[in-house]
Amino acid sequence: MYHRLWSIVNILLIVVSIVYIWFFRPHDSSLVVAGQVLAQVAVILFFININMYFIFLVIRKTSVRKVKIRLAKFSRYLMKWHIKIALLGATVIIGHALINFYELGPLIGYGHLKIWSGYLAISLLGITLVAGYLRHKKASGLRRKFHLISAMAFLAAFLLHMFVSI
């Protein structure tokens, strides 16, 4: 039940982000369009990584053995890619940030809520990456919780940033 609901929410968030970015935020500048492409790629990469938490949650909460086994096998495979996806997503989002800072910053002002929400999201992404690195080096309950909380805070900040109007 939960995994179906979460799948629907994920698909809706990706579709809404695509519609919002491409139909409600079109730009004339090809550089800004490149920034939008980078943002869309980053959204998908970050959703893949953030879903690791929900996969483990379903594994813990479900009583259906087949679901547990299938998700456990899938999570083992996906965990091999978790760090690579995070680093690729961070690199892509830095490209997005640099393009928009250069192109849109002078137009809307560097104190605009869109820019500030981007600063917040990038800061929380940095904290999440450091927390993930610490967890990778030495796993503990505190480090796991810190990585999880920072990832969820980053998710909230990047959703805020995505939907703040220019």
Secondary structure, DSSP 8 states (H G I E B T S, - for coil): -HHHHHHHHHHHHHHHHHHIIIIIS--S-HHHHHHHHHHHHHHHHHHHHHHHHHHHHHHHH---HHHHHHHHHHHHHHHHHHHHHHHHHHHHHHHHHHHHHHHTHHHH-TTSHHHHHHHHHHHHHHHHHHHHHHHHHS--HHHHHHHHHHHHHHHHHHHHHHHS--
